[in-house]
């Protein structure tokens, strides 16, 4: 295998890791941003010489760390302000995980919504009062996923720029 063949193989592996990371935003069990970052890391270490690769890795590291912090902090702050307790979110997360295995993919959403609603129904004692908190929780989960996906796309764009410019 020549040097260009091995560099191509490393680039393909990096691309697959990044794509898997982007899919990991939706698929439970796949760590989205660590996979995206790991693809860039493999490419920077094994893809050939050049300082540009390390700059891309440094930028990808900043985006991965920043994206992880923001994906939890921003939606969590919004939920805390609106009064949705952590216990309701944990109930939604647990039922969402169970739902994912009972009804693949769709069960994740149904379980999360059902879990948050049930926890809020028990806490507040009224079905009508449980729905606003459930809607806020679903919106926060969507925002978190969107932020994680955007961070993954920025990492992918950095890698592509580094791939073609280095």
ChimeraX attribute file (.defattr): number of C-alpha atoms within 10 A of each C-alpha:
attribute: neighborCount
match mode: 1-to-1
recipient: residues
	/A:1	6
	/A:2	7
	/A:3	10
	/A:4	11
	/A:5	10
	/A:6	14
	/A:7	16
	/A:8	14
	/A:9	15
	/A:10	21
	/A:11	22
	/A:12	14
	/A:13	16
	/A:14	25
	/A:15	19
	/A:16	15
	/A:17	21
	/A:18	26
	/A:19	18
	/A:20	19
	/A:21	27
	/A:22	25
	/A:23	17
	/A:24	22
	/A:25	21
	/A:26	15
	/A:27	16
	/A:28	14
	/A:29	9
	/A:30	15
	/A:31	16
	/A:32	28
	/A:33	28
	/A:34	20
	/A:35	23
	/A:36	30
	/A:37	28
	/A:38	19
	/A:39	27
	/A:40	33
	/A:41	22
	/A:42	16
	/A:43	27
	/A:44	26
	/A:45	14
	/A:46	13
	/A:47	21
	/A:48	15
	/A:49	11
	/A:50	11
	/A:51	11
	/A:52	14
	/A:53	22
	/A:54	17
	/A:55	14
	/A:56	24
	/A:57	25
	/A:58	16
	/A:59	16
	/A:60	26
	/A:61	20
	/A:62	15
	/A:63	21
	/A:64	23
	/A:65	15
	/A:66	13
	/A:67	21
	/A:68	18
	/A:69	12
	/A:70	16
	/A:71	21
	/A:72	17
	/A:73	13
	/A:74	14
	/A:75	21
	/A:76	18
	/A:77	12
	/A:78	15
	/A:79	20
	/A:80	11
	/A:81	10
	/A:82	13
	/A:83	11
	/A:84	20
	/A:85	17
	/A:86	13
	/A:87	13
	/A:88	23
	/A:89	23
	/A:90	15
	/A:91	21
	/A:92	27
	/A:93	21
	/A:94	17
	/A:95	21
	/A:96	25
	/A:97	21
	/A:98	16
	/A:99	21
	/A:100	20
	/A:101	12
	/A:102	13
	/A:103	13
	/A:104	13
	/A:105	16
	/A:106	13
	/A:107	19
	/A:108	25
	/A:109	21
	/A:110	17
	/A:111	23
	/A:112	28
	/A:113	22
	/A:114	20
	/A:115	23
	/A:116	31
	/A:117	26
	/A:118	20
	/A:119	20
	/A:120	25
	/A:121	19
	/A:122	13
	/A:123	14
	/A:124	12
	/A:125	12
	/A:126	11
	/A:127	13
	/A:128	11
	/A:129	14
	/A:130	20
	/A:131	17
	/A:132	15
	/A:133	21
	/A:134	25
	/A:135	14
	/A:136	17
	/A:137	26
	/A:138	18
	/A:139	15
	/A:140	20
	/A:141	21
	/A:142	13
	/A:143	16
	/A:144	22
	/A:145	19
	/A:146	14
	/A:147	20
	/A:148	26
	/A:149	22
	/A:150	16
	/A:151	26
	/A:152	29
	/A:153	19
	/A:154	18
	/A:155	27
	/A:156	23
	/A:157	14
	/A:158	18
	/A:159	28
	/A:160	16
	/A:161	12
	/A:162	19
	/A:163	17
	/A:164	7
	/A:165	9
	/A:166	13
